[in-house]
Amino acid sequence: MIFKNISFLFLFFTSFIFAQKIEYNSSNISDSLKENANAVVRLNRIDIVIASQKSMNIITKRVVSVLNEKGLSAIDANESYDERTNIRNIEATVYDVLGKEIKKIKRKDFKDQSAVDGGTLFSDNRYLYLDYTPVQYPFTIVFDSEIETSTTAFIPKWYPSSDYFVSVEKSILNVKYPDNLGFKKMEFNFSNSKIDKTIDTATQLSYTATNILAQKQEDYSPVYNSIFPKVMMGLELFHLEGVDGNAKTWKEFGQWYSDKILLGTNDLSDETKMKVKALVGDEIDPIKKAKLIYNFVQQKVRYISIQVGIGGWKPMLASEVDRLGYGDCKALTNYTKALLDVVNVPSYYTILYGDRKKLNIQSDFVSMQGNHVILSIPNGDNYIWLECTSQDDPFGYQGTFTDDREVLVIKPEGGEIVRTKVYEDNGNTQISKGGYALSANGDILGKIIIVSEGSQYNQKSAIENFQPTDKEAHYKNYWDNINNLKIDKLTCTNDKQKISFTENVEISAVNYGSVSVNKIMFVVNGYNQLTGNIKRIRNRKNPFEIQRGYVDRDEIEISLPVGFSIEFLPSNFELKTKFGEYKTEIIKKDATSLVYKRTMFMKKGFYSNEEYDEYRLFMEQISRNDNAKIILTQNQ
């Protein structure tokens, strides 16, 4: 009887073990891979087979152990499809902490969604994505997919490490290709990672990366692409939008794109042509004509979003945009170009990476790149850049989404790499002039005018369209150093000709000053404090970058309550470093009037990780001085 029980237990235990995937047991993950990680990529294997100029097959197997809710985004279980890309297989399996299977997810269980936001345009552009709500952490998902496509202009970039707070146990890339398509590759940031190139021949390329530890996201780090390892790949002979391409240089690529992708997309009805010609009238200056056309576009059409990497690269016909009144960045840019063609203003379709963090087209690797399109208009030796998706941007203003980066300008005679407008540090200004009156009980009444230009215009101009409650919330957050703040009056002026935004604000607050017995203590800098500390980062790994410099100048008149004398006045202060300059001074006009002046000049720059503590000290000194207090004593 005992023997039978032992046999039964043995069989039960053996069955239990085989019901589990031991390799998916989360407890098997090494402590080093768990450190700083919200998720661990156990395996990411990508097999790419390029059979011909117009045939590519991509098989993906991705195994991710999600340790907590913040790691859900690391699952990355989605694929896009259209008339030229077919998803042959997509499925996922979920395992619990011990590696026991708890759910199978078939293709029918994936969400199927249009790639278009707010319309049915490009209805064949869709994507499947996994929407899984976990019942416990940690858990492991195995995602398998296979796609086949005729588009070979885009070979996916390989990122062994996909994000901050994600570690990688193993990542594998295998690529097979014919030797007659001009396959090329470029490696980036391999030096600090365990990456082996196992095969590199005329027809095959393979890499294996192992045990990449999770990195914390350190403040002011450069754009992700510039510090994490990656491999870019491309073909000299490729296929895009049903057309064969052949390009070894940007000039050849641009000419092909102009002739094969853009050609035939700019037709407009005779009625529209007559309308825009009448709009321009007798104007002969090309820039003035362009301003009229840009304003027409902003009034007529609206932007709809299509997921990055989905939706094709051939823009919708200009006549369709004209009829429907909407489009994505490609469509609206091409539409604006078509209208400018009608009134004989040359302009060029321009491909780039649009993002608040600057990212260049990789100029030394000729390939299909970018995620956004704008329009460039030649103006002497320079260009005027138009963001055609915005209904609010001033003519020629780029803001922080497309400024200061290398882009590809598509001309009929060929492509050209050009840098977009650089907003210089001393042109990114915020000039504040105003004052406040302090009462004997510590309350204040104040008025201030703030004028913002350059990249600082971009940060402020959206306020104009805020609802009243949102405006109030904005200023209470902006002046969170003023307790009990009340916005008494607010007017905003958006001068789109000068590209200047003016805020005229009247405020009041009770108990701004701290009253104790016969003294009042208050912070002199009420309107433009640098609050909070720059985070201390021990053993910082990454360099850091100040992407945009700026200048703030403040001149504030302060009226003191009658019957009080100044007991303590902060000293004038000046600081000069490689990162920028800071200066404050307080001028005593008479017994009850002061003028506070503050200038802060921040320089853009790229700095090593060793310089971070020096930068933090610079900012802390500014924050400390911005909090300097005046002490008043009541006269006896």
C-alpha positions in Angstrom: 0.0 0.0 0.0 2.9 2.3 0.9 4.6 1.5 -2.4 1.4 2.3 -4.3 1.1 5.7 -2.6 4.7 6.5 -3.4 4.2 5.5 -7.0 1.1 7.7 -7.2 2.9 10.7 -5.7 5.9 10.2 -8.1 3.6 10.1 -11.1 1.7 13.2 -9.9 4.9 15.1 -9.2 6.3 14.1 -12.6 3.1 15.2 -14.4 3.2 18.5 -12.5 6.7 19.1 -13.6 6.0 18.3 -17.3 2.9 20.6 -17.1 5.2 23.4 -16.4 7.8 25.2 -18.7 10.8 25.2 -16.4 12.5 27.8 -18.5 9.6 30.1 -18.0 9.8 29.9 -14.2 10.3 33.4 -12.9 12.3 32.3 -9.9 15.0 31.1 -12.3 15.8 34.7 -13.3 19.2 35.7 -11.9 19.2 38.5 -9.3 21.4 40.7 -11.5 18.7 40.7 -14.2 16.0 41.5 -11.7 17.9 44.5 -10.4 16.2 47.8 -11.6 14.0 45.7 -13.9 10.2 46.0 -14.3 10.4 43.2 -16.9 13.0 40.7 -18.1 13.2 39.7 -21.8 14.0 36.0 -21.5 14.3 35.6 -25.2 13.8 37.9 -28.2 14.5 36.0 -31.4 13.9 37.7 -34.8 14.5 35.7 -38.0 14.4 37.8 -41.2 14.4 36.1 -44.6 14.7 38.4 -47.6 13.9 36.2 -50.5 14.0 38.8 -53.2 13.7 42.6 -53.8 9.9 42.3 -53.1 9.7 39.5 -50.6 10.5 39.6 -46.9 9.4 37.2 -44.1 9.9 38.1 -40.4 9.4 35.5 -37.6 9.4 36.8 -34.1 9.5 34.8 -30.8 9.5 37.0 -27.7 9.4 35.7 -24.2 8.9 38.4 -21.5 8.6 37.9 -17.7 6.7 40.9 -16.4 7.7 41.6 -12.8 5.2 44.4 -12.0 2.6 46.6 -13.6 5.2 49.0 -14.9 6.7 46.2 -17.0 3.6 45.6 -19.1 4.8 47.8 -22.0 7.8 45.4 -22.5 5.4 42.7 -23.8 5.3 44.5 -27.2 2.9 41.9 -28.7 1.5 43.6 -31.9 1.8 43.5 -35.6 0.6 45.8 -38.4 -0.8 44.8 -41.7 -2.1 46.3 -45.0 -2.6 45.2 -48.6 1.1 44.6 -48.9 1.8 43.0 -45.5 0.1 39.8 -44.3 0.2 38.4 -40.8 0.6 34.7 -41.3 0.6 33.8 -37.7 0.1 35.6 -34.3 -0.4 34.0 -30.9 0.6 34.2 -27.3 0.7 32.0 -24.2 0.7 33.1 -20.6 2.5 31.3 -17.8 2.4 31.9 -14.1 5.3 32.5 -11.7 6.2 28.8 -11.7 6.0 28.4 -15.5 2.6 26.8 -15.5 0.5 27.6 -18.6 -2.6 29.6 -17.6 -3.9 31.0 -20.9 -3.6 30.5 -24.6 -4.3 33.5 -26.8 -5.1 32.8 -30.5 -5.3 35.3 -33.4 -9.0 35.8 -32.9 -8.3 37.0 -29.3 -6.0 39.8 -30.4 -7.7 43.2 -30.8 -7.9 44.3 -34.4 -7.9 48.1 -34.8 -7.6 50.7 -37.6 -4.3 52.5 -37.6 -6.2 55.7 -38.2 -7.3 58.0 -35.4 -10.7 59.6 -36.0 -11.6 58.5 -39.5 -11.8 55.6 -42.0 -9.0 57.0 -44.3 -6.5 54.3 -45.3 -8.9 51.7 -43.9 -6.7 48.8 -45.1 -4.0 50.0 -42.6 -4.6 48.1 -39.4 -2.9 46.3 -36.6 -3.4 43.4 -34.2 -2.4 43.9 -30.6 -2.6 41.9 -27.4 -4.7 43.5 -24.6 -4.1 41.2 -21.6 -5.0 42.0 -18.1 -2.8 40.0 -15.7 -4.3 38.4 -12.5 -0.9 38.2 -10.7 2.7 39.2 -10.9 5.2 38.0 -12.0 4.0 36.2 -15.1 5.5 35.3 -18.4 4.2 35.8 -21.9 5.4 34.0 -25.0 4.6 35.9 -28.1 5.0 34.3 -31.6 4.3 36.0 -34.9 5.1 35.7 -38.6 4.6 38.4 -41.2 5.3 38.4 -44.9 5.5 41.6 -46.9 6.5 42.9 -50.3 7.9 46.1 -48.7 11.7 45.7 -48.3 12.5 49.4 -48.0 12.1 48.9 -44.2 14.2 46.2 -42.5 13.4 46.5 -38.8 16.1 47.9 -36.7 17.5 45.5 -34.1 17.5 46.7 -30.5 19.0 44.0 -28.2 17.8 46.1 -25.2 14.4 47.6 -25.8 13.9 50.1 -23.0 14.9 51.5 -19.6 14.0 49.3 -16.6 14.1 46.2 -18.9 16.8 43.6 -18.7 17.6 41.0 -21.4 18.6 37.4 -20.9 19.0 36.7 -24.6 18.3 38.5 -27.8 19.1 36.9 -31.2 18.9 38.4 -34.7 19.3 36.2 -37.8 19.1 37.7 -41.3 19.3 35.9 -44.6 19.4 37.7 -48.0 20.5 37.3 -51.6 24.0 38.6 -52.4 22.7 40.8 -55.3 20.5 43.3 -53.4 23.2 45.4 -51.8 22.5 44.5 -48.2 24.1 46.8 -45.7 24.3 47.3 -42.0 25.5 49.8 -39.4 26.2 49.0 -35.7 25.8 51.5 -32.9 26.8 51.6 -29.2 28.1 48.0 -29.0 31.0 48.8 -26.7 29.3 48.3 -23.3 27.1 45.4 -24.1 27.6 41.6 -24.4 26.9 41.3 -28.1 28.5 38.6 -30.4 28.4 38.8 -34.1 28.2 35.1 -34.9 27.8 35.2 -38.7 28.6 37.9 -41.2 28.8 36.7 -44.8 27.6 37.9 -48.2 24.2 36.3 -47.6 23.7 36.0 -43.8 24.1 38.0 -40.6 23.6 36.9 -37.0 24.0 38.5 -33.6 23.5 37.2 -30.1 23.3 39.5 -27.0 23.2 38.0 -23.5 22.7 39.3 -20.0 22.1 42.9 -20.6 21.3 44.5 -17.3 18.4 46.9 -16.8 19.3 50.6 -16.8 17.6 53.2 -14.7 16.2 56.2 -16.7 18.6 58.9 -15.6 17.4 62.5 -15.8 18.6 64.5 -18.8 19.8 61.4 -20.6 20.3 61.8 -24.4 17.6 60.4 -26.7 17.3 56.6 -26.2 18.5 55.8 -29.8 21.9 57.5 -29.2 23.0 55.5 -26.2 21.4 52.0 -26.5 22.9 49.4 -28.9 21.2 48.9 -32.2 21.8 47.7 -35.8 20.4 49.5 -38.8 19.9 47.4 -42.0 19.0 48.3 -45.5 19.0 47.3 -49.2 20.3 49.2 -52.2 17.7 47.4 -54.3 14.4 47.5 -52.4 10.6 47.7 -52.9 8.1 50.2 -51.5 4.5 51.0 -52.3 4.4 48.6 -55.2 7.5 50.2 -56.8 11.1 48.9 -57.1 13.7 51.2 -55.8 17.5 51.5 -56.4 19.5 54.0 -54.4 23.1 54.2 -53.2 23.1 57.9 -52.4 20.7 60.3 -50.9 20.6 62.1 -54.2 19.5 58.9 -56.0 17.1 58.1 -53.2 15.4 61.5 -53.3 15.1 61.4 -57.1 13.5 57.9 -56.9 11.1 59.0 -54.2 10.1 62.1 -56.2 9.6 60.2 -59.4 8.0 57.0 -58.1 6.2 57.8 -54.8 5.2 61.4 -55.0 4.6 61.8 -58.8 0.9 62.0 -59.6 -0.3 62.7 -56.1 -0.7 66.5 -56.4 -3.6 66.9 -58.8 -6.3 69.4 -57.8 -9.7 70.3 -59.3 -9.9 73.4 -61.5 -12.3 74.9 -59.0 -9.7 74.7 -56.2 -6.9 76.0 -58.5 -9.1 79.0 -59.3 -9.8 79.6 -55.6 -6.2 79.7 -54.5 -5.2 81.9 -57.5 -7.9 84.3 -56.5 -6.7 84.2 -52.9 -3.1 85.1 -53.9 -4.3 87.7 -56.4 -1.5 90.0 -57.7 1.0 89.1 -55.0 4.4 88.3 -56.5 6.5 87.7 -53.4 6.8 83.9 -53.0 7.0 84.0 -49.2 3.9 86.2 -48.9 2.1 83.9 -51.3 3.1 80.9 -49.2 1.8 82.6 -46.0 -1.6 83.0 -47.7 -1.7 79.4 -48.8 -0.5 78.2 -45.3 -3.3 80.1 -43.6 -5.8 78.7 -46.2 -4.7 75.1 -45.3 -4.9 75.8 -41.6 -8.5 77.0 -42.0 -9.6 74.2 -44.3 -8.2 70.9 -43.2 -7.5 69.0 -39.9 -4.9 66.5 -38.9 -5.7 62.8 -38.2 -3.1 60.6 -36.6 -1.9 57.3 -38.2 0.3 55.1 -36.0 4.0 55.5 -36.7 5.2 52.9 -39.2 1.7 52.2 -40.4 -0.2 53.7 -43.2 2.2 53.6 -46.0 4.6 56.2 -47.4 2.7 57.3 -50.5 0.6 60.3 -49.6 -3.1 60.5 -50.3 -4.1 62.4 -53.4 -4.2 66.1 -52.9 -7.6 66.2 -54.5 -8.9 63.7 -51.8 -7.5 65.9 -49.0 -9.2 68.9 -50.6 -12.5 67.0 -50.8 -12.4 65.3 -47.3 -10.8 68.1 -45.3 -8.4 65.9 -43.4 -5.3 63.8 -43.7 -2.1 62.6 -41.9 1.2 64.4 -42.0 2.1 63.0 -45.5 -1.3 63.9 -46.9 -1.4 67.5 -45.5 2.2 68.2 -46.5 1.6 67.0 -50.0 -1.7 69.0 -50.2 0.1 72.2 -49.2 2.8 71.5 -51.7 0.2 71.0 -54.5 -1.5 74.3 -53.6 1.9 76.1 -53.7 2.6 74.6 -57.1 -0.6 76.2 -58.4 0.7 79.7 -57.5 4.3 78.9 -58.6 6.0 78.7 -55.2 8.5 75.9 -55.1 8.4 73.7 -52.1 9.8 70.3 -51.1 8.4 67.3 -49.3 10.7 66.6 -46.3 11.1 63.5 -44.2 12.4 63.5 -40.6 12.0 62.2 -37.1 9.5 64.3 -35.3 9.9 64.3 -31.5 10.5 66.7 -28.6 13.9 65.0 -28.2 16.0 65.8 -31.3 16.8 62.8 -33.5 18.6 63.0 -36.8 18.1 61.1 -40.0 21.2 58.9 -40.1 23.0 60.8 -42.9 25.7 58.2 -43.4 23.3 55.3 -43.9 21.1 55.7 -47.0 17.8 54.1 -46.3 14.1 54.7 -45.6 14.0 56.5 -42.3 11.8 59.0 -40.4 8.4 59.0 -38.8 7.1 62.4 -39.9 6.8 64.8 -42.9 7.0 68.6 -43.1 7.3 71.0 -46.0 10.4 73.1 -46.9 10.3 76.3 -48.9 13.6 77.7 -50.3 14.3 81.2 -49.1 17.7 82.4 -50.4 20.4 80.1 -49.0 18.0 78.8 -46.3 14.6 77.2 -46.0 11.4 78.1 -44.3 9.9 75.0 -42.7 6.1 74.4 -42.5 4.4 72.1 -40.0 1.3 71.3 -42.1 -0.5 69.3 -39.4 -1.0 72.3 -37.1 -4.0 74.6 -37.3 -2.3 77.0 -34.8 1.4 77.3 -35.6 2.6 80.6 -37.0 4.0 80.4 -40.5 7.6 79.1 -40.5 7.6 78.2 -36.8 9.0 74.8 -35.9 8.7 74.7 -32.1 10.4 71.7 -30.4 9.0 68.9 -32.5 11.0 69.3 -35.7 13.7 71.9 -34.8 17.5 71.6 -35.0 17.9 68.1 -36.6 19.1 66.6 -39.9 16.2 65.9 -42.3 15.9 64.6 -45.9 14.6 67.2 -48.4 13.1 65.5 -51.4 13.7 67.5 -54.6 13.0 66.5 -58.2 16.7 66.4 -58.9 17.4 64.3 -55.8 17.5 64.1 -52.0 19.5 66.4 -49.8 20.3 66.2 -46.0 19.7 69.6 -44.4 19.5 70.8 -40.8 16.2 72.4 -39.8 16.0 75.8 -38.0 18.2 76.1 -34.9 16.7 78.2 -32.2 19.7 79.8 -30.6 20.0 79.9 -26.8 19.8 83.7 -26.6 16.7 83.7 -28.8 14.7 81.4 -26.6 13.6 84.2 -24.3 11.1 84.8 -21.5 11.0 88.4 -20.5 8.9 89.2 -17.4 8.1 92.7 -16.1 5.8 93.5 -13.3 5.5 93.9 -9.6 3.6 93.1 -6.4 2.6 95.0 -3.3 3.0 93.3 0.1 0.6 94.3 2.9 1.3 94.5 6.6 -0.5 91.1 7.1 1.6 89.3 4.4 -0.9 89.4 1.6 0.1 90.3 -1.9 -1.5 92.0 -5.0 0.5 91.7 -8.2 0.6 92.3 -11.9 3.0 90.8 -14.4 3.5 90.7 -18.2 5.5 87.7 -19.6 6.6 87.7 -23.2 7.9 84.4 -24.6 9.7 83.8 -27.9 11.8 81.2 -29.7 11.4 77.7 -28.3 9.8 79.2 -25.1 6.9 80.4 -27.4 6.2 76.7 -28.0 5.8 76.0 -24.3 3.3 78.9 -23.8 1.2 79.4 -27.0 -1.1 76.4 -26.2 -2.4 78.4 -23.2 -4.5 80.5 -25.5 -6.8 77.6 -26.3 -7.2 76.4 -22.7 -10.6 76.4 -21.1 -10.9 78.9 -18.2 -10.6 76.2 -15.5 -7.6 74.7 -17.3 -5.9 78.1 -17.5 -6.4 78.7 -13.8 -5.0 75.2 -13.0 -2.0 75.9 -15.2 -1.1 79.1 -13.4 -1.6 77.6 -10.0 0.8 74.9 -11.0 3.2 77.3 -12.6 3.3 79.5 -9.5 3.0 76.6 -7.0 5.4 78.6 -4.8 2.6 81.0 -4.0 0.2 79.5 -1.5 -3.5 80.6 -1.7 -3.0 82.0 -5.2 -5.9 83.6 -7.0 -5.9 84.6 -10.6 -7.8 87.9 -10.7 -7.4 88.7 -14.4 -5.8 87.1 -17.4 -5.3 88.1 -21.0 -3.1 86.4 -23.6 -1.9 87.8 -26.9 -0.6 85.5 -29.6 1.3 87.6 -32.1 1.9 85.1 -34.9 3.7 87.6 -37.1 6.4 88.3 -34.5 6.0 84.7 -33.1 5.7 86.2 -29.6 3.3 85.2 -26.9 2.3 87.6 -24.1 0.6 86.8 -20.8 -0.8 89.7 -18.8 -1.8 88.4 -15.4 -3.1 90.0 -12.2 -2.9 87.9 -9.0 -3.5 88.0 -5.3 -2.7 85.7 -2.4 -3.2 85.8 1.3 -0.4 85.0 3.7 2.4 85.1 1.0 4.6 86.6 3.7 5.1 84.9 7.0 4.1 87.2 9.8 5.5 86.7 13.3 5.1 89.2 16.1 6.5 92.4 14.5 8.3 90.8 11.5 7.4 89.7 8.0 9.5 87.3 6.0 8.9 86.6 2.3 10.6 85.2 -0.7 11.7 88.1 -3.0 11.4 86.1 -6.2 7.7 85.4 -6.4 7.2 84.9 -10.2 10.0 82.8 -11.6 11.4 80.4 -9.0 13.4 77.4 -9.9 11.8 75.1 -7.4 12.7 71.5 -6.6 16.1 69.8 -6.6 17.9 68.2 -9.4 18.0 64.5 -8.6 21.2 63.1 -7.1 22.3 60.1 -9.2 25.1 58.0 -7.7 27.3 56.3 -10.2 25.6 57.8 -13.1 26.2 55.8 -16.3 24.9 57.9 -19.1 26.1 61.3 -20.4 23.5 64.1 -20.1 22.2 66.7 -22.5 20.6 70.1 -22.3 18.8 70.0 -25.6 17.7 73.7 -25.7 19.2 76.7 -24.0 17.2 79.7 -23.0 17.3 83.2 -21.4 14.9 84.4 -18.7 15.0 88.0 -17.7 12.8 89.4 -14.8 12.4 92.9 -13.5 10.0 93.1 -10.6 9.0 96.2 -8.6 8.2 95.4 -5.0 6.1 97.7 -2.8 6.7 97.2 0.9 4.1 98.0 3.6 4.4 101.4 5.3 5.7 101.3 8.8 8.2 98.5 8.2 12.0 98.7 7.8 14.3 96.2 6.1 16.1 94.1 8.6 17.7 91.7 6.1 18.2 92.0 2.3 19.7 89.2 0.3 23.1 90.0 -1.3 23.4 90.4 -5.0 24.5 87.0 -6.5 26.3 86.0 -9.7 27.2 82.6 -11.0 29.1 81.6 -14.2 29.7 78.0 -15.3 30.1 76.0 -18.4 26.4 75.3 -18.2 25.2 78.8 -18.1 25.0 82.1 -16.1 22.8 83.4 -13.4 22.6 86.8 -11.8 20.3 88.5 -9.3 20.3 92.0 -7.8 18.0 94.0 -5.6 17.9 97.8 -6.0 16.5 99.9 -3.1 14.7 102.8 -4.6 13.4 104.2 -1.3 12.1 103.1 2.0 9.1 101.2 0.6 10.2 100.3 -3.0 12.6 97.7 -4.3 13.4 96.5 -7.8 14.4 92.8 -8.1 16.3 91.8 -11.3 17.1 88.3 -12.3 18.8 86.8 -15.4 19.2 83.2 -16.1 21.0 82.0 -19.2 21.1 78.2 -19.8 23.3 76.8 -22.6 22.5 73.8 -24.7 25.2 71.2 -24.6 26.2 67.5 -24.4 28.1 66.6 -21.2 29.8 63.5 -19.8 28.3 61.5 -16.8 31.2 62.8 -14.7 30.0 66.4 -15.1 26.5 65.7 -13.9 27.3 66.5 -10.2 28.7 69.8 -11.2 25.5 70.6 -13.1 23.4 69.5 -10.2 25.4 71.9 -7.9 24.9 74.7 -10.4 21.1 74.2 -10.4 20.9 73.8 -6.6 22.7 77.1 -6.1 20.2 78.8 -8.4 17.3 77.1 -6.6 18.6 78.2 -3.2 19.1 81.8 -4.3 15.7 81.9 -5.9 14.3 81.1 -2.5 16.2 84.0 -0.8 14.0 85.9 1.7 13.7 89.5 2.8 13.0 90.2 6.5 11.0 93.3 7.5 10.7 94.7 11.0 7.8 96.8 12.1 8.9 100.3 13.2 8.4 101.1 16.9 
